[in-house]
Amino acid sequence: MSKPGKKIDVDQIDMDKMAEMTTPNPGTIEFPHTVGAAMIKPEDKGKIKGRSLSAMYEQTDMDMKQIYDQMQLLAQQAKTIKDRVDVSERIYQAQMAFQPLIGKVYHLYMKKDQTDTLSLIGPKEWGRSKPFEKYIATVKLLADHTWDILEKGEEEI
């Protein structure tokens, strides 16, 4: 080995001899053991863990957002079903002068005496005389005999 301050003469190094040198456990040394070996750099374990944690948080945040969006969609679907049930109950308690047909559109109104009525005539088709107090909803009878709300009117269902 050279002493501190003493320069190494690169011309005197036998490169063939260096290439022949091997170690019984090359994975345990911190430098390449042959001339053609790959460069070995020790990694900063803190950086590796930091990057891994950052990637994990990013992925789990995306997953949580997706679950939250799905929950919002399910809550909206549940509200739509509840509104359908509420309007269906209201319609089946309302006055009807005809038998509603599946797939047809009707209009629900509240009359001045606070009773509901189902009509074939839409809110814009009445002209100036309106025989009702409030327009509640435009609905369509579904095959399961619930009513799909196509348009909400002035009153909460």
C-alpha positions in Angstrom: 0.0 0.0 0.0 1.1 3.5 -0.5 1.9 5.9 2.2 -0.2 9.1 2.6 1.1 11.7 0.3 2.8 9.2 -2.0 1.5 9.1 -5.5 0.6 5.8 -7.2 2.1 5.1 -10.6 -0.8 4.0 -12.7 1.6 2.6 -15.4 2.9 0.0 -13.0 -0.6 -1.6 -12.2 -1.0 -4.9 -14.0 -4.6 -4.8 -15.3 -4.5 -8.5 -16.4 -3.7 -9.5 -12.8 -6.4 -7.3 -11.4 -9.0 -8.9 -13.8 -8.0 -12.4 -12.5 -8.4 -11.4 -8.9 -11.6 -12.7 -7.4 -13.2 -12.8 -4.0 -15.1 -15.8 -2.5 -18.1 -13.5 -1.5 -18.2 -10.7 -4.1 -21.6 -9.5 -2.8 -20.1 -8.6 0.6 -17.5 -6.0 -0.6 -18.4 -2.4 -1.3 -16.5 -2.0 -4.6 -16.4 -3.9 -7.8 -14.2 -7.0 -7.5 -13.3 -7.3 -11.2 -12.5 -4.7 -13.9 -15.7 -5.4 -15.8 -18.0 -5.5 -12.7 -20.8 -3.1 -12.2 -20.3 -0.1 -10.0 -21.6 -0.7 -6.5 -22.9 2.4 -4.7 -24.3 2.1 -1.2 -27.9 3.5 -1.1 -29.2 5.9 1.4 -31.8 3.8 3.2 -33.6 6.9 4.4 -34.1 8.0 0.8 -35.4 4.6 -0.2 -37.9 4.5 2.8 -38.9 8.1 2.1 -39.7 7.4 -1.6 -41.5 4.2 -0.7 -43.6 5.9 2.0 -44.4 8.8 -0.4 -45.5 6.3 -3.1 -47.6 4.4 -0.6 -49.4 7.5 0.6 -50.0 8.7 -2.9 -51.5 5.3 -3.9 -53.7 5.0 -0.8 -54.9 8.6 -1.2 -56.0 7.7 -4.7 -57.7 4.5 -3.4 -59.5 6.4 -0.6 -60.7 9.1 -3.1 -62.1 6.4 -5.4 -63.9 4.8 -2.4 -65.2 8.2 -1.3 -66.5 8.9 -4.9 -68.2 5.5 -4.9 -69.8 6.3 -1.5 -71.1 9.6 -2.9 -72.6 7.9 -5.9 -74.2 5.2 -3.7 -75.6 7.9 -1.4 -77.0 9.8 -4.4 -78.6 6.5 -5.8 -80.1 5.8 -2.4 -81.6 9.4 -2.3 -83.0 8.9 -5.8 -84.7 5.6 -4.7 -86.1 7.3 -1.5 -87.5 10.2 -3.6 -89.0 7.6 -6.0 -90.7 5.8 -3.1 -91.9 9.1 -1.5 -93.4 10.4 -4.8 -94.9 6.9 -5.5 -96.7 6.9 -2.1 -97.9 10.5 -2.7 -99.2 9.6 -6.2 -101.0 6.4 -5.0 -102.8 8.6 -2.3 -103.6 11.3 -4.9 -106.8 11.6 -7.0 -106.7 10.0 -10.4 -109.4 10.1 -13.0 -107.7 7.5 -15.2 -105.5 4.4 -15.0 -101.9 5.2 -15.5 -99.9 3.2 -18.1 -96.4 1.9 -17.6 -93.9 4.1 -19.5 -96.2 7.1 -19.8 -95.5 10.6 -18.4 -97.8 12.3 -16.0 -97.8 15.4 -13.8 -98.5 15.6 -10.1 -100.1 18.8 -8.6 -101.3 20.0 -5.2 -104.8 21.6 -5.4 -106.0 24.5 -3.3 -107.6 22.1 -0.8 -104.1 20.6 -0.2 -105.0 17.3 -1.9 -102.8 15.9 -4.6 -104.0 15.0 -8.1 -102.3 13.2 -11.0 -102.9 14.8 -14.5 -102.1 14.1 -18.1 -101.7 17.9 -18.6 -98.3 19.4 -18.1 -97.6 22.6 -16.1 -97.0 24.7 -19.3 -100.1 23.3 -21.1 -102.7 24.9 -18.7 -102.6 28.4 -20.1 -103.8 31.1 -17.7 -106.3 29.1 -15.6 -104.5 26.7 -13.3 -106.8 24.5 -11.2 -104.0 23.7 -8.8 -102.0 25.4 -6.1 -98.5 24.0 -6.8 -96.8 21.9 -9.5 -95.0 19.0 -7.6 -93.4 16.9 -10.3 -93.4 15.4 -13.7 -93.2 11.6 -13.4 -93.1 8.4 -15.4 -94.6 5.1 -14.3 -92.0 2.4 -14.2 -92.6 -1.4 -14.7 -92.2 -2.0 -10.9 -95.1 0.5 -10.3 -92.8 3.1 -8.8 -92.6 6.5 -10.4 -89.4 8.0 -11.8 -89.2 11.8 -11.2 -88.4 13.4 -14.5 -88.7 17.0 -13.2 -89.3 18.4 -9.8 -91.7 21.3 -9.3 -92.2 24.0 -6.7 -92.8 21.7 -3.7 -90.5 19.3 -1.9 -91.5 15.7 -2.5 
